[in-house]
Each structure stands twice: as structure tokens, then as C-alpha cells.
Amino acid sequence: MKLNDLALITILFIIISFVLSAFDVIPIEITDILAYSLLVIGIALVYSETIRQNRLSVFVGSIIFLFGVYFLISENFNLNISDDFYIPLILIFGGSGLLMLHIATGAQKIFLYLSLIFLSAGIAIIIANSHWSLKVFYLSFLPVLNYLWPIAIIFLVLIYLMRVK
């Protein structure tokens, strides 16, 4: 995917977000649009660069996507993330990026092993430092899903349009 196509997709996404906001389908603010734009850019980079087998762009695209998810969640939900959680988040972001790199490009097994190590370390640190339970996670996940379903539909449509092109 060319940079012009990525910019066009991002602009279309911003316009669609404003239109949905105007018709009260989803409430949206400028920080949400920024987060959504990061999500779209990340998905577009991973998708397009997977075809080219560009490892760095796949990794960077997955990290950009995860930053979009982080900003979207931190702006819309009161999670009270303390400073102790930034190192596990970095480990989880890096592990997820390496996992996407392995899945998308069929790269060496070392990326898979490193991703499993990073993800396991990040999740273990979060579990060790928190008082979360499965019930609390379930009760907090349902409002997130209820809030973000229109965005998931937009992403599916954009992915379909990218495949048709």
C-alpha cells in the first residue's frame, strides 16, 4: 500500500467518524479520532506490508495499532493505570508486535519465541501487581464491547475494501 492510499484511508475514516458523530451513532471527540486514526494506520500498515513481506513495517504497524487501542481505552474508560504497569505494557506491545511479525511474514521461529517470552513476562507482571479477577474483567469488558461495535464494523468494511482493491 502506498503512503497516499494510507492517508486516504485515514482521511475517509476521520470523515466517517465525524458523520457517525453528527448522526449520534457514536459520540466522538478529537482524542477518539486520533486513537481511531492510529488504529486504521496500524491495520493498514500490517495488512499492506504483510503482502510485501516488509518486517519492520509490520512490526511498527502492530505497535501503532496497539497505541491506538491504548489511547482509546485510556481516554474512554477509567482504568487508573499506575506507573507500575508501563513496563508490562511495553513488554506486551513488543510481544504482540513480534507475534504479528511472525504470523504475517512467516519469519523465523525466534520471533515467535521472543513474542511468547515478552507476552508471558508482561502478563505475569500485571497479574502479580494487580487485584484483578476474571469476574472483574468480564464485567469491564462488556461495556467496552457495547461502546466499540460500530468501529469494529467500520474496520471490517475497510479491510474488505482493501481486499477488493
N, C-alpha and C positions, 0 to 999 in steps of 0.2 A: 504494500500500500504506500502510495506516495504521501508526502507530507501535506500536499494540497488536499488530498482525499480525507486525511485525518482531521485537518482543520475544518473542512466542510461538514464532516460528521459531527464534530464538536459544536459547530455553529447551529446545525439543524437540531441537535439535542437541546441546546440552550433555548432556541425558539420554541420547540415543542414543550419544554418545561414552562416557559412563560405562558404559552397558550393554555396548558392544563391548569396553571395557576389562575389565569383570568377566568376560566370557567369553574373554578372552585373544585376541580377534581383532586388536586393535591395542593396543600399550602406550601409555598416555596419562598425562600429568602436567598439573598446573594451568596451566602456561605453554602447553602444547599446546592446552588447551581455550580459553584466551584467544586464541591465534592462530587457532584454528578459528572462534571466535565472530566475530573480525574478518573472516574470510573470508566467513562467512554474512551478516553485516551488510552488507558491501560488495556482495556479489552481489545481495542483496535490494534494496538501495537503487538500484543501477544498473538492475536489471530493472523495479522498480516505477516509478521516476521517468522511465524512458525512455518509458513509456506516457503520462505526464503532460507530457513534454517539459520537465521542470524541469532546466535546465542545471547549476545549482550542485550539486544533489543527485546528479546523475550523475557529475560530476567528483569530489565528495567521496567518493561510494561507491566509485569506482575506486581512489582513493588509500587508503581504508580497507582495501579488498581487498589492495592491494599491501603495505601494512604487515603484514597478516596473513600473507602469503606470506613477507615478510622475517623476521618473528619466528619463524615455523615453521621456516624453513631455518636461521636463525642458532642456534636452540635445539637442533636435532637433528643438525646437521652441522657439522663443524669447518672453517669456511671461512677463519678468520683474516683477517677484513676489516679492513684498516687504515684510518686516518683519511683517507687519500688517496681512498678510494672513496665517501665520503659525498656529495661534490658530484656525481659521476656518478650515484649512486643517486637523488639528488634530481632531477636532470635526467631520468633515465629514468622515475621516478614521475610527474613533471609531464607529460612527453611522452606517457606511457601514458594518463594521465587526460584529456589534451586529445584524444588519438586516440579514446578511448571516448566522449567528449563529441561529437565529430564523427560517429562511427558511429551512436551511439544516438539522437541528436536531429536528425541531418541539418542540423546547424548550418552556419554559414558556412565557406568554404574556409580562412579564416585559421586556424581551429583545427587543421585538417589540416596546414597548412604549419608552424605553430608546433610541433606534435607531432613532425613529421619532423625539424625542426631540433633540438629537445630530445633526442629519442631518438638521433639521429646524434651529437650532441655527447657525450652520456653514454657511448655505446658506444665512440666514438673515444678518449675519455679513459681508459676501462677498458682498452682494447686497448693503448694507448700505455704505460700504467703497469704492465702485468702480463706474466707469462711463460706465460700460458695458451695451450694449443693445442687443436685440435679433438679430438684423441685423449683428452686430459685431461678435456675437457668431457664427452665420451661416456662415459668410464669413471666419472665422478662423477654423471652423470645417471641411470644405470641403478639404483643403489641408492635414489635419491630416488623414482623411479617405482615401484620394488618396495615401498617403505615407504608411499606415499601412495595406492595404488589403492583402498583401502576408502573413503577420504574423497572421492575422485572419484565413486564410486558414490553416496554419500550426497548429494553436490551435485546429481547428475543427478536423483535421486529428488525432492529438494526443488524443483528447477526444474520438474519435471513436475507436482508437486502445486500449485505456484503457478500454472501454466498452466491446470490443471483448475478451480481455484477461480475 
